[in-house]
């Protein structure tokens, strides 16, 4: 009888705590919703028990909202489920033709597999010099001292649509709007060095890092007033143009004096870097570097390698997801979404990746209409997702053997493990928090707020503080 009483008291106490938390969240959410910054906004919050899935609090949980980069949590968890935490991409280096007396009469082919980390600075094994040295060593081991042919970057594993539907023109030339590629290189980005001056005068282009002599630059960028920040946008060449425009403003007190832009054809850039490295080392290459994109423009097919020199593996998926979420790398999310489609036997495209993701979660009981997405990163302002679905997907990860890898990938904001999401008029967070020994998962989204982002973030944090 005493044990029954203890259990009943304990159960009553837990219910009382839950009710108190729910009441506190209701008060905080109502205050937030009535704030002047949310006068014309749509706001949603869902909080679940991470162990049981029990709903702790929900306000407008089924309203579809733009999730920003919190969509990356859905893409990450989908990739873990379908690919497995130890999945690795493999880039193949091979050649056509024959080797005679140290001379390759044929082409060297770098065949991409969708690896977003090739040439990335984030891992010791993927740095540009490490990858180039690996390729050079493989060529030397095969006895190749001269190449009568070309270095070709083969981008062909993915379809030709490098940009997901729904992305806006202003983002495409920026590093965070870098296009998808079967053969990625240096995360498909490079830096443009700026020559700054006084307020109101034009900003010049001092060069690029690394050198990109195959592009030209026209700056319409203006030196902005102090404290106005980096509002510079590079615009990608269009319609086969080789000219990249820089537009916007760049504050005179900015110290970096450079902006990051996206590479229009990363497969070509990879081929170029290997071509130049070989020539520098005395292994001459007679032909100009090419990419599968350039060959397609000439109605030429990429030659198929008849011999393999080496296979370059990416880091494990768990390590890719770490940086995907820690630094909100859009490219990583998009590459994984297409890789998921490929793994499931679909043609590797963003649209097929989205369909696979929706179908996977529908089998788990989540209505695909609540995951109305155009990409995997959340960069598209047309994405619409509910906080209930995001919270349920987070909760589903709790019992997986890769959960700790996913959890560690989440950044810390407001002393909480959560992914942020921010695009124009959108602020969102999704993650985990322990409250009185009970782990909770949550998703909060605000669309069409007014005023500064810093203000709305502080007010969101005040709501989430109730979970601590």
C-alpha positions as CSV (number, residue, x, y, z in Angstrom):
1,X,0.0,0.0,0.0
2,X,2.9,2.3,0.9
3,X,4.6,1.6,-2.5
4,X,1.3,2.4,-4.3
5,X,1.0,5.6,-2.5
6,X,4.6,6.6,-3.3
7,X,4.0,5.8,-7.0
8,X,0.8,7.8,-7.0
9,X,2.4,10.8,-5.3
10,X,5.3,10.6,-7.8
11,X,2.9,10.4,-10.7
12,X,1.0,13.4,-9.4
13,X,4.1,15.4,-8.8
14,X,5.3,14.7,-12.5
15,X,1.9,15.8,-13.8
16,X,2.0,18.9,-11.7
17,X,5.5,19.8,-13.0
18,X,4.3,19.1,-16.6
19,X,1.2,21.3,-16.1
20,X,3.4,24.1,-14.6
21,X,5.8,23.9,-17.5
22,X,2.8,24.0,-20.0
23,X,1.3,27.0,-18.2
24,X,4.6,28.8,-18.2
25,X,5.1,28.2,-21.9
26,X,1.6,29.3,-22.6
27,X,2.2,32.6,-20.8
28,X,5.5,33.1,-22.5
29,X,4.2,32.2,-25.9
30,X,1.1,34.5,-25.6
31,X,3.4,37.4,-24.5
32,X,5.6,36.7,-27.5
33,X,2.7,36.4,-30.0
34,X,1.4,39.8,-28.8
35,X,4.7,41.5,-29.1
36,X,4.8,44.4,-31.6
37,X,7.4,42.5,-33.7
38,X,4.9,39.7,-34.2
39,X,1.9,41.9,-35.1
40,X,1.8,40.6,-38.7
41,X,3.7,37.4,-38.0
42,X,2.8,33.7,-38.0
43,X,4.2,32.0,-35.0
44,X,4.4,28.3,-34.0
45,X,5.9,26.2,-31.2
46,X,5.8,22.5,-30.5
47,X,7.5,20.8,-27.5
48,X,7.6,17.1,-27.1
49,X,9.0,14.7,-24.5
50,X,12.1,13.4,-26.3
51,X,11.8,9.9,-24.8
52,X,8.1,9.2,-25.1
53,X,6.9,11.6,-27.8
54,X,4.3,13.0,-25.5
55,X,3.1,16.5,-26.4
56,X,4.2,18.9,-23.7
57,X,3.1,22.1,-25.4
58,X,1.8,23.1,-28.8
59,X,0.7,26.4,-30.3
60,X,-0.3,26.5,-34.0
61,X,1.6,23.1,-34.5
62,X,0.1,22.3,-37.9
63,X,0.7,25.7,-39.6
64,X,3.2,25.3,-42.5
65,X,5.9,27.9,-42.1
66,X,9.3,28.6,-43.7
67,X,11.8,26.8,-41.5
68,X,15.0,28.4,-42.7
69,X,18.0,26.2,-41.8
70,X,16.2,24.2,-39.1
71,X,15.2,22.1,-42.2
72,X,18.8,20.8,-42.0
73,X,17.8,18.8,-38.9
74,X,15.2,16.9,-41.0
75,X,17.7,16.4,-43.9
76,X,20.4,15.2,-41.4
77,X,18.1,12.7,-39.7
78,X,16.8,11.4,-43.0
79,X,20.4,10.9,-44.2
80,X,21.4,9.1,-41.0
81,X,18.4,6.7,-41.4
82,X,18.9,6.0,-45.1
83,X,22.7,6.2,-45.6
84,X,23.9,5.2,-42.2
85,X,26.4,7.1,-40.0
86,X,29.4,5.4,-41.5
87,X,28.5,6.2,-45.1
88,X,31.3,7.6,-47.3
89,X,31.4,9.1,-50.8
90,X,34.1,7.9,-53.2
91,X,35.7,10.1,-55.9
92,X,37.3,8.0,-58.6
93,X,40.5,9.1,-60.4
94,X,41.1,7.1,-63.6
95,X,42.4,7.4,-67.1
96,X,41.6,6.5,-70.7
97,X,44.1,5.3,-73.3
98,X,47.4,3.7,-72.6
99,X,50.7,4.4,-70.9
100,X,53.8,4.0,-73.1
101,X,57.3,4.8,-71.8
102,X,55.9,7.0,-69.0
103,X,53.5,8.9,-71.4
104,X,49.8,8.6,-71.0
105,X,48.1,8.9,-74.4
106,X,44.7,9.7,-73.1
107,X,42.7,11.7,-70.5
108,X,42.8,11.7,-66.8
109,X,39.2,11.7,-65.4
110,X,38.2,12.9,-61.9
111,X,34.7,11.3,-61.5
112,X,32.7,12.8,-58.7
113,X,30.3,10.9,-56.5
114,X,28.6,13.9,-54.9
115,X,31.2,14.3,-52.1
116,X,30.7,17.8,-50.7
117,X,34.0,17.7,-48.8
118,X,36.5,17.2,-51.6
119,X,39.1,20.0,-51.2
120,X,37.4,21.3,-48.0
121,X,39.5,23.0,-45.4
122,X,37.3,21.5,-42.5
123,X,39.0,18.1,-42.3
124,X,42.7,17.1,-42.4
125,X,42.1,14.4,-45.0
126,X,40.1,16.6,-47.4
127,X,42.3,19.8,-47.6
128,X,43.1,20.9,-51.2
129,X,46.8,20.1,-51.0
130,X,46.1,16.7,-49.5
131,X,43.7,15.7,-52.3
132,X,46.0,17.1,-55.0
133,X,49.0,15.2,-53.6
134,X,46.9,12.0,-53.4
135,X,46.1,12.4,-57.1
136,X,49.6,13.2,-58.1
137,X,51.0,10.3,-56.1
138,X,48.5,7.9,-57.8
139,X,49.6,9.2,-61.3
140,X,53.3,8.8,-60.3
141,X,52.7,5.3,-59.0
142,X,51.2,4.4,-62.4
143,X,54.4,5.5,-64.0
144,X,52.8,8.6,-65.7
145,X,55.4,11.3,-66.4
146,X,53.6,13.1,-69.2
147,X,50.0,13.3,-70.4
148,X,49.1,13.7,-74.0
149,X,45.5,14.6,-73.2
150,X,43.4,16.5,-70.8
151,X,42.4,16.6,-67.1
152,X,38.6,16.3,-67.1
153,X,36.3,16.9,-64.1
154,X,33.3,14.7,-64.4
155,X,30.2,16.2,-62.8
156,X,27.8,13.8,-64.5
157,X,26.6,11.7,-61.6
158,X,24.0,14.4,-60.8
159,X,21.6,16.0,-63.3
160,X,22.3,19.3,-64.8
161,X,20.2,21.4,-62.5
162,X,22.8,22.8,-60.0
163,X,20.3,25.2,-58.3
164,X,17.3,23.9,-56.4
165,X,13.9,25.4,-57.4
166,X,12.9,28.3,-55.2
167,X,16.4,29.8,-54.5
168,X,16.6,33.5,-55.2
169,X,18.9,35.2,-57.6
170,X,20.6,37.3,-54.9
171,X,21.9,34.2,-53.1
172,X,23.3,32.3,-56.0
173,X,26.6,34.0,-56.3
174,X,27.3,33.9,-52.6
175,X,29.2,31.1,-50.8
176,X,26.1,29.9,-49.1
177,X,24.2,29.7,-52.4
178,X,26.9,27.6,-54.0
179,X,25.3,25.2,-56.5
180,X,25.1,21.4,-56.3
181,X,27.7,19.3,-58.2
182,X,28.5,15.7,-58.9
183,X,32.1,16.8,-58.5
184,X,32.5,19.5,-55.8
185,X,35.7,21.3,-55.1
186,X,36.6,23.5,-52.1
187,X,32.9,23.5,-51.1
188,X,32.3,25.2,-54.5
189,X,33.5,28.5,-53.3
190,X,36.4,31.0,-53.4
191,X,37.3,34.4,-52.0
192,X,37.3,37.8,-53.7
193,X,39.7,40.3,-52.2
194,X,38.5,43.8,-52.1
195,X,40.2,47.2,-52.5
196,X,38.3,49.5,-50.2
197,X,38.2,53.3,-49.9
198,X,36.2,56.1,-48.4
199,X,32.4,56.1,-47.9
200,X,30.4,56.4,-51.1
201,X,33.3,55.5,-53.4
202,X,33.4,52.3,-55.5
203,X,35.1,49.1,-54.1
204,X,37.7,47.6,-56.4
205,X,38.6,43.9,-56.9
206,X,42.2,43.2,-55.8
207,X,42.2,39.6,-56.9
208,X,40.8,36.2,-55.9
209,X,41.9,33.4,-53.6
210,X,42.7,31.1,-55.3
211,X,43.4,32.7,-58.6
212,X,40.4,32.5,-61.0
213,X,41.7,33.8,-64.3
214,X,38.9,32.1,-66.2
215,X,36.4,34.7,-64.7
216,X,36.3,38.5,-65.0
217,X,35.0,40.8,-62.3
218,X,33.0,44.0,-62.5
219,X,32.4,45.8,-59.2
220,X,29.4,48.0,-58.7
221,X,30.0,47.6,-55.0
222,X,30.1,50.8,-52.9
223,X,32.0,51.5,-49.7
224,X,29.3,51.8,-47.0
225,X,29.2,53.7,-43.8
226,X,30.8,52.2,-40.6
227,X,28.7,49.6,-38.8
228,X,26.5,48.8,-41.8
229,X,28.3,45.5,-42.3
230,X,28.9,43.3,-45.3
231,X,26.0,43.8,-47.7
232,X,28.0,42.7,-50.7
233,X,26.5,40.2,-53.2
234,X,28.4,38.5,-56.0
235,X,26.2,37.7,-59.0
236,X,27.1,34.5,-60.9
237,X,27.8,34.7,-64.7
238,X,24.6,34.0,-66.6
239,X,24.0,32.6,-70.1
240,X,27.6,31.3,-70.3
241,X,29.0,34.7,-69.5
242,X,32.5,34.8,-67.8
243,X,31.7,38.1,-66.0
244,X,30.8,38.1,-62.3
245,X,29.3,41.3,-60.9
246,X,29.7,42.6,-57.3
247,X,26.8,44.7,-56.0
248,X,25.7,46.2,-52.7
249,X,27.7,47.9,-50.0
250,X,30.7,46.9,-47.9
251,X,31.3,48.9,-44.7
252,X,34.6,50.8,-44.4
253,X,35.2,49.4,-40.9
254,X,35.0,45.7,-42.1
255,X,38.5,44.2,-41.4
256,X,38.3,41.0,-43.6
257,X,38.4,42.9,-46.9
258,X,37.2,39.9,-48.8
259,X,33.9,38.1,-49.6
260,X,33.2,34.5,-50.4
261,X,31.6,33.6,-53.7
262,X,30.5,30.4,-55.4
263,X,32.3,28.7,-58.2
264,X,30.2,28.5,-61.4
265,X,31.7,25.2,-62.5
266,X,33.5,23.4,-59.6
267,X,34.3,20.3,-61.8
268,X,36.3,22.6,-64.1
269,X,38.1,24.3,-61.1
270,X,39.1,20.8,-59.7
271,X,40.5,19.8,-63.1
272,X,42.3,23.1,-63.5
273,X,44.0,22.8,-60.1
274,X,45.3,19.3,-60.8
275,X,46.4,20.4,-64.3
276,X,48.4,23.3,-62.9
277,X,49.8,21.2,-60.1
278,X,51.1,18.6,-62.5
279,X,52.6,21.1,-64.8
280,X,54.3,22.8,-61.9
281,X,55.8,19.4,-60.9
282,X,57.1,18.8,-64.4
283,X,54.4,16.3,-65.5
284,X,53.2,18.2,-68.6
285,X,49.6,18.0,-69.7
286,X,49.1,18.8,-73.4
287,X,45.4,19.6,-73.4
288,X,43.4,22.3,-71.5
289,X,41.4,21.2,-68.5
290,X,37.8,20.5,-69.1
291,X,34.6,19.7,-67.2
292,X,31.6,17.6,-68.2
293,X,29.6,20.8,-68.3
294,X,31.9,22.3,-70.9
295,X,31.9,19.1,-72.9
296,X,28.1,19.0,-72.8
297,X,28.0,22.5,-74.2
298,X,30.0,21.2,-77.2
299,X,27.7,18.1,-77.4
300,X,30.7,15.9,-76.4
301,X,30.4,13.1,-73.9
302,X,32.9,12.6,-71.1
303,X,35.3,9.7,-71.9
304,X,34.8,6.7,-69.6
305,X,37.9,5.8,-67.7
306,X,39.3,2.4,-68.6
307,X,41.6,2.1,-65.6
308,X,41.3,3.3,-62.0
309,X,44.2,5.1,-60.4
310,X,42.8,5.7,-56.9
311,X,39.5,6.2,-55.0
312,X,39.3,9.1,-52.6
313,X,36.9,8.6,-49.7
314,X,35.1,11.3,-47.9
315,X,34.8,11.5,-44.1
316,X,32.0,9.5,-42.6
317,X,28.5,10.8,-42.7
318,X,28.5,11.6,-39.0
319,X,31.5,13.9,-39.5
320,X,29.8,15.6,-42.5
321,X,26.6,16.2,-40.5
322,X,28.7,17.7,-37.7
323,X,29.8,20.6,-39.9
324,X,26.5,20.7,-41.8
325,X,24.7,21.7,-38.6
326,X,27.5,23.5,-36.7
327,X,28.2,25.9,-39.6
328,X,24.9,25.5,-41.4
329,X,26.5,24.5,-44.7
330,X,23.8,24.6,-47.3
331,X,25.9,22.7,-49.8
332,X,26.3,19.7,-47.5
333,X,22.5,19.5,-47.0
334,X,21.8,19.7,-50.7
335,X,24.4,17.1,-51.6
336,X,23.1,14.7,-49.0
337,X,19.5,15.1,-50.1
338,X,20.5,14.1,-53.7
339,X,22.7,11.3,-52.3
340,X,19.7,9.9,-50.5
341,X,17.7,9.8,-53.8
342,X,20.6,8.0,-55.4
343,X,20.8,5.5,-52.6
344,X,17.1,4.7,-53.0
345,X,17.5,4.0,-56.7
346,X,16.1,7.3,-57.9
347,X,17.8,9.6,-60.5
348,X,20.0,11.9,-58.3
349,X,18.2,15.2,-58.3
350,X,16.9,17.6,-55.6
351,X,13.3,16.9,-56.6
352,X,13.8,13.1,-56.2
353,X,15.6,13.7,-52.9
354,X,12.7,15.7,-51.6
355,X,10.2,12.9,-52.7
356,X,12.3,10.2,-51.0
357,X,12.5,12.3,-47.8
358,X,8.7,12.9,-47.8
359,X,8.0,9.2,-48.5
360,X,10.3,8.1,-45.8
361,X,8.6,10.2,-43.1
362,X,5.1,9.4,-44.4
363,X,5.9,5.7,-43.7
364,X,6.7,6.8,-40.1
365,X,3.3,8.5,-39.8
366,X,4.2,12.1,-40.8
367,X,1.9,13.6,-43.5
368,X,4.1,14.5,-46.4
369,X,2.0,17.7,-46.9
370,X,3.5,18.9,-43.6
371,X,7.0,18.7,-45.2
372,X,6.3,20.8,-48.3
373,X,9.9,21.5,-49.3
374,X,11.9,22.5,-52.3
375,X,15.4,21.8,-51.0
376,X,17.3,20.2,-48.1
377,X,18.9,23.3,-46.6
378,X,16.0,25.6,-46.0
379,X,17.5,28.3,-48.2
380,X,14.4,28.4,-50.4
381,X,11.8,30.9,-49.0
382,X,9.1,28.6,-50.5
383,X,9.7,25.8,-48.0
384,X,6.8,25.1,-45.7
385,X,7.1,22.8,-42.7
386,X,5.2,22.4,-39.5
387,X,6.8,22.6,-36.1
388,X,5.0,19.4,-35.1
389,X,6.6,17.5,-37.9
390,X,10.1,18.8,-37.1
391,X,9.7,18.0,-33.4
392,X,8.4,14.5,-34.2
393,X,11.4,13.9,-36.5
394,X,13.8,15.1,-33.8
395,X,12.1,12.8,-31.2
396,X,12.4,9.9,-33.6
397,X,16.2,10.2,-33.5
398,X,16.4,9.8,-29.8
399,X,16.6,6.0,-29.8
400,X,18.9,5.7,-32.8
401,X,22.5,4.4,-32.4
402,X,23.7,7.6,-34.2
403,X,21.7,10.0,-31.9
404,X,24.8,11.2,-30.1
405,X,26.5,12.1,-33.4
406,X,23.4,14.1,-34.4
407,X,23.1,15.7,-31.0
408,X,26.7,16.8,-31.0
409,X,26.3,18.4,-34.5
410,X,23.8,20.9,-33.1
411,X,25.3,24.3,-32.2
412,X,24.7,26.0,-28.9
413,X,22.6,29.2,-28.8
414,X,21.2,30.6,-25.6
415,X,23.0,27.8,-23.7
416,X,20.8,25.3,-25.5
417,X,21.6,22.6,-28.1
418,X,19.7,23.7,-31.2
419,X,19.9,24.5,-34.9
420,X,19.0,28.0,-35.9
421,X,17.3,29.1,-39.1
422,X,17.2,32.6,-40.6
423,X,16.2,34.0,-44.0
424,X,14.3,37.1,-44.8
425,X,11.6,37.6,-42.3
426,X,12.1,34.2,-40.8
427,X,13.6,33.1,-37.5
428,X,13.5,29.5,-36.2
429,X,15.1,27.1,-33.8
430,X,14.9,23.4,-33.3
431,X,16.7,21.2,-30.8
432,X,16.8,19.6,-27.3
433,X,16.7,20.8,-23.8
434,X,16.6,19.1,-20.4
435,X,14.0,20.4,-18.0
436,X,13.9,18.9,-14.4
437,X,15.6,15.8,-15.6
438,X,13.3,15.3,-18.6
439,X,14.7,15.7,-22.0
440,X,12.5,17.7,-24.4
441,X,12.7,18.4,-28.1
442,X,11.2,21.4,-29.7
443,X,10.7,23.5,-32.8
444,X,9.8,27.1,-32.9
445,X,9.2,29.2,-36.1
446,X,8.4,32.9,-36.7
447,X,7.6,34.1,-40.2
448,X,7.0,37.7,-41.4
449,X,8.2,39.4,-38.2
450,X,9.2,43.1,-38.4
451,X,12.1,44.9,-36.9
452,X,15.6,43.7,-36.3
453,X,16.5,40.0,-36.2
454,X,18.5,40.5,-33.0
455,X,15.3,41.7,-31.3
456,X,13.2,38.8,-32.4
457,X,15.9,36.3,-31.4
458,X,16.1,37.7,-27.9
459,X,12.3,37.3,-27.5
460,X,12.4,33.8,-28.9
461,X,15.1,32.9,-26.3
462,X,12.9,34.3,-23.6
463,X,10.2,31.8,-24.6
464,X,12.7,28.9,-24.8
465,X,14.1,29.9,-21.4
466,X,11.0,28.2,-19.9
467,X,12.4,24.9,-21.0
468,X,15.5,25.2,-18.9
